[in-house]
């Protein structure tokens, strides 16, 4: 599903560990590629100390 994003993607995550899970599942990388190709990608989730390092990489 994330590999077919061409225009816009909005991901709403209820808690911080959900972001870690989607990253481990390999969902974040295709979203980053879609963003590089001109798509608008928004990921909304609570930010904690554990995610600050991951957020800086994105």
Chimera marker file (.cmm) of the C-alpha trace (Angstrom):
<marker_set name="trace">
<marker id="1" x="0.000" y="0.000" z="0.000" r="1" g="1" b="0" radius="0.5"/>
<marker id="2" x="2.751" y="2.490" z="0.853" r="1" g="1" b="0" radius="0.5"/>
<marker id="3" x="4.563" y="1.725" z="-2.394" r="1" g="1" b="0" radius="0.5"/>
<marker id="4" x="1.624" y="3.067" z="-4.412" r="1" g="1" b="0" radius="0.5"/>
<marker id="5" x="1.610" y="6.570" z="-2.863" r="1" g="1" b="0" radius="0.5"/>
<marker id="6" x="1.864" y="9.162" z="-5.622" r="1" g="1" b="0" radius="0.5"/>
<marker id="7" x="0.226" y="12.333" z="-4.276" r="1" g="1" b="0" radius="0.5"/>
<marker id="8" x="-0.408" y="12.354" z="-0.533" r="1" g="1" b="0" radius="0.5"/>
<marker id="9" x="-0.261" y="10.079" z="2.515" r="1" g="1" b="0" radius="0.5"/>
<marker id="10" x="-1.417" y="10.791" z="6.055" r="1" g="1" b="0" radius="0.5"/>
<marker id="11" x="-0.506" y="8.350" z="8.814" r="1" g="1" b="0" radius="0.5"/>
<marker id="12" x="-2.056" y="8.857" z="12.265" r="1" g="1" b="0" radius="0.5"/>
<marker id="13" x="-0.441" y="6.856" z="15.062" r="1" g="1" b="0" radius="0.5"/>
<marker id="14" x="-1.983" y="6.642" z="18.536" r="1" g="1" b="0" radius="0.5"/>
<marker id="15" x="1.253" y="6.274" z="20.487" r="1" g="1" b="0" radius="0.5"/>
<marker id="16" x="5.002" y="6.512" z="20.044" r="1" g="1" b="0" radius="0.5"/>
<marker id="17" x="5.762" y="2.796" z="19.853" r="1" g="1" b="0" radius="0.5"/>
<marker id="18" x="3.474" y="2.484" z="16.849" r="1" g="1" b="0" radius="0.5"/>
<marker id="19" x="6.016" y="4.486" z="14.856" r="1" g="1" b="0" radius="0.5"/>
<marker id="20" x="8.761" y="2.090" z="15.896" r="1" g="1" b="0" radius="0.5"/>
<marker id="21" x="6.568" y="-0.806" z="14.741" r="1" g="1" b="0" radius="0.5"/>
<marker id="22" x="5.828" y="0.626" z="11.309" r="1" g="1" b="0" radius="0.5"/>
<marker id="23" x="9.520" y="1.391" z="10.903" r="1" g="1" b="0" radius="0.5"/>
<marker id="24" x="10.414" y="-2.234" z="11.695" r="1" g="1" b="0" radius="0.5"/>
<marker id="25" x="7.752" y="-3.443" z="9.249" r="1" g="1" b="0" radius="0.5"/>
<marker id="26" x="9.382" y="-1.428" z="6.489" r="1" g="1" b="0" radius="0.5"/>
<marker id="27" x="6.543" y="1.038" z="5.973" r="1" g="1" b="0" radius="0.5"/>
<marker id="28" x="8.587" y="4.196" z="6.535" r="1" g="1" b="0" radius="0.5"/>
<marker id="29" x="11.143" y="3.638" z="3.745" r="1" g="1" b="0" radius="0.5"/>
<marker id="30" x="8.599" y="3.568" z="0.878" r="1" g="1" b="0" radius="0.5"/>
<marker id="31" x="6.994" y="6.693" z="2.351" r="1" g="1" b="0" radius="0.5"/>
<marker id="32" x="10.365" y="8.446" z="2.302" r="1" g="1" b="0" radius="0.5"/>
<marker id="33" x="10.856" y="7.439" z="-1.342" r="1" g="1" b="0" radius="0.5"/>
<marker id="34" x="7.382" y="8.739" z="-2.209" r="1" g="1" b="0" radius="0.5"/>
<marker id="35" x="8.258" y="12.012" z="-0.498" r="1" g="1" b="0" radius="0.5"/>
<marker id="36" x="11.446" y="12.292" z="-2.541" r="1" g="1" b="0" radius="0.5"/>
<marker id="37" x="9.354" y="11.787" z="-5.695" r="1" g="1" b="0" radius="0.5"/>
<marker id="38" x="7.084" y="14.728" z="-4.866" r="1" g="1" b="0" radius="0.5"/>
<marker id="39" x="4.333" y="13.189" z="-2.735" r="1" g="1" b="0" radius="0.5"/>
<marker id="40" x="3.215" y="14.899" z="0.453" r="1" g="1" b="0" radius="0.5"/>
<marker id="41" x="3.736" y="12.550" z="3.408" r="1" g="1" b="0" radius="0.5"/>
<marker id="42" x="2.600" y="13.391" z="6.930" r="1" g="1" b="0" radius="0.5"/>
<marker id="43" x="3.105" y="11.167" z="9.949" r="1" g="1" b="0" radius="0.5"/>
<marker id="44" x="1.380" y="12.370" z="13.102" r="1" g="1" b="0" radius="0.5"/>
<marker id="45" x="2.240" y="10.729" z="16.428" r="1" g="1" b="0" radius="0.5"/>
<marker id="46" x="3.315" y="11.691" z="19.936" r="1" g="1" b="0" radius="0.5"/>
<marker id="47" x="7.031" y="12.452" z="20.174" r="1" g="1" b="0" radius="0.5"/>
<marker id="48" x="9.066" y="11.006" z="23.039" r="1" g="1" b="0" radius="0.5"/>
<marker id="49" x="12.746" y="10.624" z="23.785" r="1" g="1" b="0" radius="0.5"/>
<marker id="50" x="12.842" y="7.278" z="22.007" r="1" g="1" b="0" radius="0.5"/>
<marker id="51" x="11.499" y="8.804" z="18.799" r="1" g="1" b="0" radius="0.5"/>
<marker id="52" x="13.636" y="11.926" z="18.751" r="1" g="1" b="0" radius="0.5"/>
<marker id="53" x="16.510" y="9.975" z="17.225" r="1" g="1" b="0" radius="0.5"/>
<marker id="54" x="14.251" y="8.388" z="14.602" r="1" g="1" b="0" radius="0.5"/>
<marker id="55" x="12.614" y="11.708" z="13.793" r="1" g="1" b="0" radius="0.5"/>
<marker id="56" x="15.959" y="13.348" z="13.131" r="1" g="1" b="0" radius="0.5"/>
<marker id="57" x="16.773" y="10.662" z="10.552" r="1" g="1" b="0" radius="0.5"/>
<marker id="58" x="13.585" y="11.448" z="8.660" r="1" g="1" b="0" radius="0.5"/>
<link id1="1" id2="2" r="1" g="1" b="0" radius="0.2"/>
<link id1="2" id2="3" r="1" g="1" b="0" radius="0.2"/>
<link id1="3" id2="4" r="1" g="1" b="0" radius="0.2"/>
<link id1="4" id2="5" r="1" g="1" b="0" radius="0.2"/>
<link id1="5" id2="6" r="1" g="1" b="0" radius="0.2"/>
<link id1="6" id2="7" r="1" g="1" b="0" radius="0.2"/>
<link id1="7" id2="8" r="1" g="1" b="0" radius="0.2"/>
<link id1="8" id2="9" r="1" g="1" b="0" radius="0.2"/>
<link id1="9" id2="10" r="1" g="1" b="0" radius="0.2"/>
<link id1="10" id2="11" r="1" g="1" b="0" radius="0.2"/>
<link id1="11" id2="12" r="1" g="1" b="0" radius="0.2"/>
<link id1="12" id2="13" r="1" g="1" b="0" radius="0.2"/>
<link id1="13" id2="14" r="1" g="1" b="0" radius="0.2"/>
<link id1="14" id2="15" r="1" g="1" b="0" radius="0.2"/>
<link id1="15" id2="16" r="1" g="1" b="0" radius="0.2"/>
<link id1="16" id2="17" r="1" g="1" b="0" radius="0.2"/>
<link id1="17" id2="18" r="1" g="1" b="0" radius="0.2"/>
<link id1="18" id2="19" r="1" g="1" b="0" radius="0.2"/>
<link id1="19" id2="20" r="1" g="1" b="0" radius="0.2"/>
<link id1="20" id2="21" r="1" g="1" b="0" radius="0.2"/>
<link id1="21" id2="22" r="1" g="1" b="0" radius="0.2"/>
<link id1="22" id2="23" r="1" g="1" b="0" radius="0.2"/>
<link id1="23" id2="24" r="1" g="1" b="0" radius="0.2"/>
<link id1="24" id2="25" r="1" g="1" b="0" radius="0.2"/>
<link id1="25" id2="26" r="1" g="1" b="0" radius="0.2"/>
<link id1="26" id2="27" r="1" g="1" b="0" radius="0.2"/>
<link id1="27" id2="28" r="1" g="1" b="0" radius="0.2"/>
<link id1="28" id2="29" r="1" g="1" b="0" radius="0.2"/>
<link id1="29" id2="30" r="1" g="1" b="0" radius="0.2"/>
<link id1="30" id2="31" r="1" g="1" b="0" radius="0.2"/>
<link id1="31" id2="32" r="1" g="1" b="0" radius="0.2"/>
<link id1="32" id2="33" r="1" g="1" b="0" radius="0.2"/>
<link id1="33" id2="34" r="1" g="1" b="0" radius="0.2"/>
<link id1="34" id2="35" r="1" g="1" b="0" radius="0.2"/>
<link id1="35" id2="36" r="1" g="1" b="0" radius="0.2"/>
<link id1="36" id2="37" r="1" g="1" b="0" radius="0.2"/>
<link id1="37" id2="38" r="1" g="1" b="0" radius="0.2"/>
<link id1="38" id2="39" r="1" g="1" b="0" radius="0.2"/>
<link id1="39" id2="40" r="1" g="1" b="0" radius="0.2"/>
<link id1="40" id2="41" r="1" g="1" b="0" radius="0.2"/>
<link id1="41" id2="42" r="1" g="1" b="0" radius="0.2"/>
<link id1="42" id2="43" r="1" g="1" b="0" radius="0.2"/>
<link id1="43" id2="44" r="1" g="1" b="0" radius="0.2"/>
<link id1="44" id2="45" r="1" g="1" b="0" radius="0.2"/>
<link id1="45" id2="46" r="1" g="1" b="0" radius="0.2"/>
<link id1="46" id2="47" r="1" g="1" b="0" radius="0.2"/>
<link id1="47" id2="48" r="1" g="1" b="0" radius="0.2"/>
<link id1="48" id2="49" r="1" g="1" b="0" radius="0.2"/>
<link id1="49" id2="50" r="1" g="1" b="0" radius="0.2"/>
<link id1="50" id2="51" r="1" g="1" b="0" radius="0.2"/>
<link id1="51" id2="52" r="1" g="1" b="0" radius="0.2"/>
<link id1="52" id2="53" r="1" g="1" b="0" radius="0.2"/>
<link id1="53" id2="54" r="1" g="1" b="0" radius="0.2"/>
<link id1="54" id2="55" r="1" g="1" b="0" radius="0.2"/>
<link id1="55" id2="56" r="1" g="1" b="0" radius="0.2"/>
<link id1="56" id2="57" r="1" g="1" b="0" radius="0.2"/>
<link id1="57" id2="58" r="1" g="1" b="0" radius="0.2"/>
</marker_set>
